[in-house]
Amino acid sequence: MTLETLTSMSTAFIVLSGLSLLLGWYFIRWRKNRQLHQNTMLAATTFAGLFLVAYVTRWAMFGSKPFEGEGGWKIFYLANLVPHIILAIAVGPLALYLIYLALKKRDFSTHRTVGRVTLPIWLYVAASGWLIYYLLYKATF
């Protein structure tokens, strides 16, 4: 696989994960449809997992891409990268805990409470990932 292929794949997977998250939230919040909510949230988790596989494969094969911007752009990049990494590490266990609570089908109150914290974090991680991708691969400085 080429660097471009793996980069495109990982980007597509995280976009699909973010869109699935929004759709899953819509299904539970506005349609009150637990089955569609569950299906789309599991799809979001699957896409996030596929993103991680593509990302780690790309990193293992090609290493990290250094940021080419300087000055204010570098500060902007790092100001987005650091919380992105920290929150991305937190989202994995939170998502797994939410899946556990939902599949156990007993504690939807805790699932709802943890979900209200996890959803914005996960969406931030997805959106900041798109920004970081743009700054690394598309922006010209």
C-alpha atoms as an extended CHARMM CRD file, in Angstrom:
* protein
*
       141  EXT
         1         1  MET       CA              0.0000000000        0.0000000000        0.0000000000  PROA      1               0.0000000000
         2         2  THR       CA              1.1230000000        3.5220000000       -0.6780000000  PROA      2               0.0000000000
         3         3  LEU       CA              1.2830000000        6.4310000000        1.7320000000  PROA      3               0.0000000000
         4         4  GLU       CA             -1.4820000000        8.1820000000       -0.1990000000  PROA      4               0.0000000000
         5         5  THR       CA             -3.7540000000        5.1320000000       -0.0860000000  PROA      5               0.0000000000
         6         6  LEU       CA             -3.3460000000        4.6320000000        3.6560000000  PROA      6               0.0000000000
         7         7  THR       CA             -3.7890000000        8.3630000000        4.3140000000  PROA      7               0.0000000000
         8         8  SER       CA             -6.9760000000        8.4330000000        2.2380000000  PROA      8               0.0000000000
         9         9  MET       CA             -8.2880000000        5.3010000000        3.9210000000  PROA      9               0.0000000000
        10        10  SER       CA             -7.6500000000        6.5430000000        7.4440000000  PROA      10              0.0000000000
        11        11  THR       CA             -9.2350000000        9.9040000000        6.6190000000  PROA      11              0.0000000000
        12        12  ALA       CA            -12.3010000000        8.2590000000        5.0750000000  PROA      12              0.0000000000
        13        13  PHE       CA            -12.7220000000        5.9960000000        8.1120000000  PROA      13              0.0000000000
        14        14  ILE       CA            -12.5990000000        8.8560000000       10.6180000000  PROA      14              0.0000000000
        15        15  VAL       CA            -15.0370000000       10.9120000000        8.5120000000  PROA      15              0.0000000000
        16        16  LEU       CA            -17.4140000000        7.9310000000        8.4020000000  PROA      16              0.0000000000
        17        17  SER       CA            -16.9920000000        7.4700000000       12.1510000000  PROA      17              0.0000000000
        18        18  GLY       CA            -17.8970000000       11.1040000000       12.8260000000  PROA      18              0.0000000000
        19        19  LEU       CA            -20.9030000000       10.9850000000       10.4950000000  PROA      19              0.0000000000
        20        20  SER       CA            -22.0810000000        7.7500000000       12.1210000000  PROA      20              0.0000000000
        21        21  LEU       CA            -21.7980000000        9.3710000000       15.5500000000  PROA      21              0.0000000000
        22        22  LEU       CA            -23.9980000000       12.2660000000       14.4650000000  PROA      22              0.0000000000
        23        23  LEU       CA            -26.5080000000        9.9150000000       12.8800000000  PROA      23              0.0000000000
        24        24  GLY       CA            -26.5940000000        7.7130000000       15.9810000000  PROA      24              0.0000000000
        25        25  TRP       CA            -27.1880000000       10.7440000000       18.1750000000  PROA      25              0.0000000000
        26        26  TYR       CA            -29.9840000000       11.8490000000       15.8510000000  PROA      26              0.0000000000
        27        27  PHE       CA            -31.6560000000        8.4230000000       16.0140000000  PROA      27              0.0000000000
        28        28  ILE       CA            -31.7340000000        8.3460000000       19.8170000000  PROA      28              0.0000000000
        29        29  ARG       CA            -32.3450000000       12.0420000000       20.5060000000  PROA      29              0.0000000000
        30        30  TRP       CA            -34.9310000000       12.9040000000       17.8880000000  PROA      30              0.0000000000
        31        31  ARG       CA            -36.3410000000        9.5760000000       16.6880000000  PROA      31              0.0000000000
        32        32  LYS       CA            -36.0890000000        7.6150000000       19.9870000000  PROA      32              0.0000000000
        33        33  ASN       CA            -35.0640000000        4.5780000000       17.9480000000  PROA      33              0.0000000000
        34        34  ARG       CA            -32.7030000000        2.4470000000       20.0470000000  PROA      34              0.0000000000
        35        35  GLN       CA            -32.0460000000       -0.1310000000       17.3330000000  PROA      35              0.0000000000
        36        36  LEU       CA            -30.9320000000        2.4120000000       14.7100000000  PROA      36              0.0000000000
        37        37  HSD       CA            -28.9590000000        4.2350000000       17.4070000000  PROA      37              0.0000000000
        38        38  GLN       CA            -27.1960000000        1.0250000000       18.3940000000  PROA      38              0.0000000000
        39        39  ASN       CA            -26.4430000000        0.0750000000       14.7860000000  PROA      39              0.0000000000
        40        40  THR       CA            -24.9900000000        3.4610000000       13.8530000000  PROA      40              0.0000000000
        41        41  MET       CA            -22.9720000000        3.7570000000       17.0670000000  PROA      41              0.0000000000
        42        42  LEU       CA            -21.4880000000        0.3040000000       16.4720000000  PROA      42              0.0000000000
        43        43  ALA       CA            -20.7180000000        1.4310000000       12.9070000000  PROA      43              0.0000000000
        44        44  ALA       CA            -19.0070000000        4.5490000000       14.3350000000  PROA      44              0.0000000000
        45        45  THR       CA            -16.9240000000        2.3180000000       16.5960000000  PROA      45              0.0000000000
        46        46  THR       CA            -16.0620000000       -0.0100000000       13.7120000000  PROA      46              0.0000000000
        47        47  PHE       CA            -14.9880000000        2.9030000000       11.5060000000  PROA      47              0.0000000000
        48        48  ALA       CA            -12.8990000000        4.3110000000       14.3670000000  PROA      48              0.0000000000
        49        49  GLY       CA            -11.2330000000        0.9150000000       14.7570000000  PROA      49              0.0000000000
        50        50  LEU       CA            -10.5440000000        0.7360000000       11.0190000000  PROA      50              0.0000000000
        51        51  PHE       CA             -9.1170000000        4.2520000000       11.1980000000  PROA      51              0.0000000000
        52        52  LEU       CA             -6.7540000000        3.1370000000       13.9500000000  PROA      52              0.0000000000
        53        53  VAL       CA             -5.5950000000        0.1030000000       11.9390000000  PROA      53              0.0000000000
        54        54  ALA       CA             -4.9700000000        2.2350000000        8.8180000000  PROA      54              0.0000000000
        55        55  TYR       CA             -3.2570000000        4.9700000000       10.8550000000  PROA      55              0.0000000000
        56        56  VAL       CA             -0.9390000000        2.5840000000       12.7130000000  PROA      56              0.0000000000
        57        57  THR       CA             -0.1480000000        0.7390000000        9.4650000000  PROA      57              0.0000000000
        58        58  ARG       CA              0.7100000000        4.0350000000        7.7730000000  PROA      58              0.0000000000
        59        59  TRP       CA              2.8680000000        5.0860000000       10.7170000000  PROA      59              0.0000000000
        60        60  ALA       CA              4.6610000000        1.7060000000       10.8300000000  PROA      60              0.0000000000
        61        61  MET       CA              5.3640000000        1.7260000000        7.0990000000  PROA      61              0.0000000000
        62        62  PHE       CA              6.1610000000        5.4030000000        6.5150000000  PROA      62              0.0000000000
        63        63  GLY       CA              6.7550000000        7.0560000000        9.8950000000  PROA      63              0.0000000000
        64        64  SER       CA              5.4200000000       10.4210000000       10.9920000000  PROA      64              0.0000000000
        65        65  LYS       CA              5.0610000000       13.3970000000        8.6960000000  PROA      65              0.0000000000
        66        66  PRO       CA              6.6940000000       16.4830000000       10.1560000000  PROA      66              0.0000000000
        67        67  PHE       CA              4.6580000000       19.6710000000       10.2370000000  PROA      67              0.0000000000
        68        68  GLU       CA              6.0240000000       22.1280000000        7.6550000000  PROA      68              0.0000000000
        69        69  GLY       CA              4.5460000000       25.3600000000        8.9990000000  PROA      69              0.0000000000
        70        70  GLU       CA              6.3790000000       27.8200000000       11.2150000000  PROA      70              0.0000000000
        71        71  GLY       CA              5.6270000000       30.5100000000       13.7670000000  PROA      71              0.0000000000
        72        72  GLY       CA              1.9240000000       31.0300000000       14.4330000000  PROA      72              0.0000000000
        73        73  TRP       CA              0.9530000000       28.0950000000       12.2230000000  PROA      73              0.0000000000
        74        74  LYS       CA              3.1290000000       25.7430000000       14.2850000000  PROA      74              0.0000000000
        75        75  ILE       CA              1.5700000000       27.0300000000       17.5220000000  PROA      75              0.0000000000
        76        76  PHE       CA             -1.9130000000       26.5720000000       15.9940000000  PROA      76              0.0000000000
        77        77  TYR       CA             -1.0040000000       23.0490000000       14.8740000000  PROA      77              0.0000000000
        78        78  LEU       CA              0.3830000000       22.0250000000       18.2800000000  PROA      78              0.0000000000
        79        79  ALA       CA             -2.5350000000       23.6670000000       20.1130000000  PROA      79              0.0000000000
        80        80  ASN       CA             -4.8320000000       21.3200000000       18.1830000000  PROA      80              0.0000000000
        81        81  LEU       CA             -2.5810000000       18.2610000000       18.1530000000  PROA      81              0.0000000000
        82        82  VAL       CA             -1.9540000000       18.0000000000       21.9110000000  PROA      82              0.0000000000
        83        83  PRO       CA             -5.6080000000       17.9360000000       23.0510000000  PROA      83              0.0000000000
        84        84  HSD       CA             -6.4520000000       15.7410000000       20.0330000000  PROA      84              0.0000000000
        85        85  ILE       CA             -3.9790000000       13.0840000000       21.2020000000  PROA      85              0.0000000000
        86        86  ILE       CA             -4.9900000000       13.2550000000       24.8740000000  PROA      86              0.0000000000
        87        87  LEU       CA             -8.7150000000       13.0680000000       24.1260000000  PROA      87              0.0000000000
        88        88  ALA       CA             -8.2310000000       10.3490000000       21.4790000000  PROA      88              0.0000000000
        89        89  ILE       CA             -6.5970000000        8.1920000000       24.1560000000  PROA      89              0.0000000000
        90        90  ALA       CA             -9.5700000000        8.8130000000       26.4740000000  PROA      90              0.0000000000
        91        91  VAL       CA            -12.2520000000        8.1080000000       23.8620000000  PROA      91              0.0000000000
        92        92  GLY       CA            -11.3340000000        4.4430000000       23.3610000000  PROA      92              0.0000000000
        93        93  PRO       CA            -12.0780000000        3.2710000000       26.9080000000  PROA      93              0.0000000000
        94        94  LEU       CA            -15.1330000000        5.5440000000       27.1220000000  PROA      94              0.0000000000
        95        95  ALA       CA            -16.5850000000        4.0930000000       23.9100000000  PROA      95              0.0000000000
        96        96  LEU       CA            -15.9440000000        0.5320000000       25.0630000000  PROA      96              0.0000000000
        97        97  TYR       CA            -17.6190000000        1.2800000000       28.4100000000  PROA      97              0.0000000000
        98        98  LEU       CA            -20.6450000000        2.7090000000       26.5910000000  PROA      98              0.0000000000
        99        99  ILE       CA            -20.9030000000       -0.3900000000       24.4100000000  PROA      99              0.0000000000
       100       100  TYR       CA            -20.6810000000       -2.5760000000       27.5080000000  PROA      100             0.0000000000
       101       101  LEU       CA            -23.4540000000       -0.6130000000       29.2440000000  PROA      101             0.0000000000
       102       102  ALA       CA            -25.6950000000       -0.7040000000       26.1740000000  PROA      102             0.0000000000
       103       103  LEU       CA            -25.2580000000       -4.3990000000       25.4450000000  PROA      103             0.0000000000
       104       104  LYS       CA            -25.8410000000       -5.2630000000       29.1010000000  PROA      104             0.0000000000
       105       105  LYS       CA            -29.2690000000       -3.5690000000       28.6910000000  PROA      105             0.0000000000
       106       106  ARG       CA            -29.6710000000       -2.7590000000       32.3560000000  PROA      106             0.0000000000
       107       107  ASP       CA            -28.0720000000        0.5970000000       33.0660000000  PROA      107             0.0000000000
       108       108  PHE       CA            -29.2410000000        3.0530000000       30.4180000000  PROA      108             0.0000000000
       109       109  SER       CA            -29.0960000000        5.9260000000       32.9060000000  PROA      109             0.0000000000
       110       110  THR       CA            -25.3060000000        5.5780000000       33.2360000000  PROA      110             0.0000000000
       111       111  HSD       CA            -25.0290000000        4.9470000000       29.4850000000  PROA      111             0.0000000000
       112       112  ARG       CA            -26.8700000000        8.2160000000       28.8060000000  PROA      112             0.0000000000
       113       113  THR       CA            -24.7300000000       10.1600000000       31.3110000000  PROA      113             0.0000000000
       114       114  VAL       CA            -21.4090000000        8.8180000000       29.9920000000  PROA      114             0.0000000000
       115       115  GLY       CA            -22.6220000000        9.1980000000       26.3990000000  PROA      115             0.0000000000
       116       116  ARG       CA            -23.3420000000       12.8940000000       26.9320000000  PROA      116             0.0000000000
       117       117  VAL       CA            -19.6920000000       13.3510000000       27.8970000000  PROA      117             0.0000000000
       118       118  THR       CA            -18.2240000000       10.9580000000       25.3220000000  PROA      118             0.0000000000
       119       119  LEU       CA            -20.0770000000       12.1920000000       22.2260000000  PROA      119             0.0000000000
       120       120  PRO       CA            -18.6300000000       15.7380000000       22.1950000000  PROA      120             0.0000000000
       121       121  ILE       CA            -15.1550000000       14.4130000000       23.0100000000  PROA      121             0.0000000000
       122       122  TRP       CA            -15.3330000000       11.8590000000       20.1910000000  PROA      122             0.0000000000
       123       123  LEU       CA            -16.6740000000       14.4640000000       17.7510000000  PROA      123             0.0000000000
       124       124  TYR       CA            -13.8690000000       16.8430000000       18.7470000000  PROA      124             0.0000000000
       125       125  VAL       CA            -11.2910000000       14.1060000000       18.1680000000  PROA      125             0.0000000000
       126       126  ALA       CA            -12.7610000000       13.3550000000       14.7330000000  PROA      126             0.0000000000
       127       127  ALA       CA            -12.9760000000       17.0340000000       13.7180000000  PROA      127             0.0000000000
       128       128  SER       CA             -9.5280000000       17.9260000000       15.0360000000  PROA      128             0.0000000000
       129       129  GLY       CA             -8.1940000000       14.8500000000       13.2150000000  PROA      129             0.0000000000
       130       130  TRP       CA             -9.5760000000       16.2580000000        9.9630000000  PROA      130             0.0000000000
       131       131  LEU       CA             -7.9260000000       19.6110000000       10.7410000000  PROA      131             0.0000000000
       132       132  ILE       CA             -4.5940000000       17.9800000000       11.5340000000  PROA      132             0.0000000000
       133       133  TYR       CA             -4.8020000000       15.9650000000        8.2980000000  PROA      133             0.0000000000
       134       134  TYR       CA             -5.4420000000       19.1680000000        6.3460000000  PROA      134             0.0000000000
       135       135  LEU       CA             -2.5580000000       21.0040000000        8.0190000000  PROA      135             0.0000000000
       136       136  LEU       CA             -0.1460000000       18.1210000000        7.4020000000  PROA      136             0.0000000000
       137       137  TYR       CA             -1.1240000000       17.0570000000        3.8800000000  PROA      137             0.0000000000
       138       138  LYS       CA             -3.0500000000       19.8150000000        2.1230000000  PROA      138             0.0000000000
       139       139  ALA       CA             -2.1060000000       23.2230000000        3.5050000000  PROA      139             0.0000000000
       140       140  THR       CA              0.6980000000       25.1990000000        1.9190000000  PROA      140             0.0000000000
       141       141  PHE       CA              2.8930000000       27.4040000000        4.0850000000  PROA      141             0.0000000000
